[in-house]
Amino acid sequence: MEKKSLTLTGVIEEPSSGFSAPPPPLSSAKKITADIVRADFNDIAAVVHYASAAHTLGLWESECLLIECFFPDKNAHLLEAGCGAGRVSLGLWQLGYRQLTAFDFAEQLVDQAASLFAERAVPIPVYHADATRLNDCHILRDKRFDGVLFMFNGLMQIPGRENRRTALRQLASVCRPGAPFLFTTHDRDHSRAERAAWRLEARRWERGEQDPRLVEFGDRYFEDDTGSRTFMHLPDRAEILEDLAATGWTHEHDILRSAVAKESAAVEDFSDECRFWAARRA
């Protein structure tokens, strides 16, 4: 039976490009690659999960506060990297930002974002593009943005530190000097429990007993109760500071979400604690 995609109105329609093949079994020892991550995001369980959030969740309180703090000009030309099904870009429009461009590397999520924007009569262009290869998308390559966002830990879902640094350099290349950059990560040391867990994980890596699919220390690959598989790199603070400095960004601020705002139960159910980072194009 051919798979279908969930549209914004709840009607089932044919996908424009078809869902990807199911991701490899969790028992596979193949290293996590960008192709595996893309397949996971194109899988129907992930598409439905992110489309639902785009329809119903909206921006978090913490996102609203920090976006308006670091992007005070509502007429600024902003780029959202890793836009998923359109939750953040739609929220930006609802806050009054009118010069928006969005992209994602998962074709099915781009379809969902485009459908959402069309349904809400919101003229936000959305493109299929890879943050590590923005030069391949001439529409984005030839623009210069006044700011960029990479929300909901999207940067950390790029496997390999050098690949994440490439994405940071590519984003810097399409931004004007002084452009602000807001993104989020989880991190390994925000709580005593996290630090203890990662000490145990470090011992496994020292003994060579880590999950063989993982690329680097700090990586996680897991399946949630919806059936969605997620790759995530959890950095420590020093790693992000080094990566920003090495890729054309100046660190300005970082703060845990819980220190910014008390989120709703729906937001806390959707996302664990994360750290917001604000940087500026050198």
HUWO-V384866 format. One record per helix or strand. SS is the DSSP state (helix for helix, strand for strand). FROM is the first residue (numbers start at 1). TO is the last residue. Records with the same first field share a line. If there is no record, write none. Layout:
SS->FROM-TO + FROM-TO
//
This chain:
strand->5-6 + 12-13 + 77-80 + 99-104 + 125-128 + 145-150 + 175-185 + 187-187 + 219-223 + 229-233 + 235-235 + 249-256 + 275-281
helix->34-42 + 44-56 + 61-70 + 87-95 + 107-119 + 131-136 + 138-141 + 154-157 + 161-173 + 192-207 + 237-246 + 257-260 + 265-270
//
